Amino acid sequence: MEIIEIESKTKTLKEDLGDLEAMHTQLSGSLDAQKAQLEETRAMLRDKQAELEDNVLRYKDSKDKLARVSNTREYNALEKEMETLKRIQAQLEEEQEQLREAVEGSEEDVAEKQSKTTDLEAEMKRQRSAITRGQKAAAGQIESHTAEREKLKKDFAAQKAIIRRYEFIRSKRDGRVIVAVNGGVCSGCNMMVPPQLYNEIMVGQKIHQCPTCQRILFYEPEEVVEDE
């Protein structure tokens, strides 16, 4: 029973681990895409900053030229150019602010996804450790039961006929060889045993088999329910 329970828990853990791994794969893919988008937005922000700085220099250069202009036509042309540069400056600053906000928002998303990914990885590690422990425990139980069965076989070496009978029944009855008789009923096949055979089983002086399923039988007293 203990082995079955361990294997059942291990199976559940493996299923849970599969779900976690699927979530991790999906989240990791989303995180990688988000990081790539963040780097692209940061590059656009750097380019916008460079455009802004270049525009500032152009405006300053035009302003310097305006101070040295010698005729009205050149003056008007420079003023028009400076107005255009001002509009470009305002537009660049607005675009820069939008990119900065996009970077900040993306950084928050990346940090959140990274935290979730780290938590998932920690949980996956815990699940793998639990699976390993369960597998080792099951293997230990199997080894212990196998060793015990081998010891019993050696202890009964003088009764080879019994051992052969035991192994034959075990191969035919899914490992359930020795079962109890409760109230004259074989617990292996739920069939009644003859009254005389039941009496002999109760005495316990010989090894008896169920006439129906051939399993080896032992007597188990019925529980007595006391009246309250």
Steps between C-alpha positions, in 0.01 A plus 500: 500500500782738587663446160169565322450819700852622423460425129162677495648812660796488261264479202308805625823691550611417145169626362531821703859539381385464139249781552768719659744432216233596243432823691873568525549448127216737417614761751864476391400554138292803597785631715753464218268684259443773760875540555560526126226763471649689795844512338344620175312776682815602688685525167220718360525720811873539451447590133233752596734655757767531230247665264401740776859596574569551129193720467614709799839554334334597172277750680798648683692528172207676333471738795868585476463566127197721567715728714738549210253532212542806278179517297127453547462204268759292689350613832151385399634170370683432827197591707288259297764229544510558877119475524515170315774375734288602802207295373731205434645545851152484659406194297828323584456574870147359493616187319790467743263513798274236344798272443623558855159400638495195275844397629392541862183298445688228317764484775225444757347222290839335452573518874162345582540219246857439616378466859229254396751302294736480797217381727399235246857377470523470879172305512614273214822429689299413811271270300795321336657445842172359634471267198856379551434435869180314416673284241781418743250416773303273267817331382605452862164347589512267201855397586400442862196291407702305245770428755239394755333271249833342411574447869165330549571275204830397658334444839255264332767322298407170664145534379567520124156378412343787690729750332418363156133522583545853630684617186247334271206670672688829505550487122131429442341730758674836457724450801217436753589155627405487868156633592274490803183298552230711658183327614566208269557722197832522309598867482691433177206388288204561738385139471388279790736225611363162616415493874742216574784685326411816689524311829845366407616850403387626840712235670803618300698175501534466123523718187172511313398647167173646379326239280389779264801733451776275644633776724654405835259573784539609861239550766402852598254522789185697437464833679252486784280809525393557862154635570507842657 
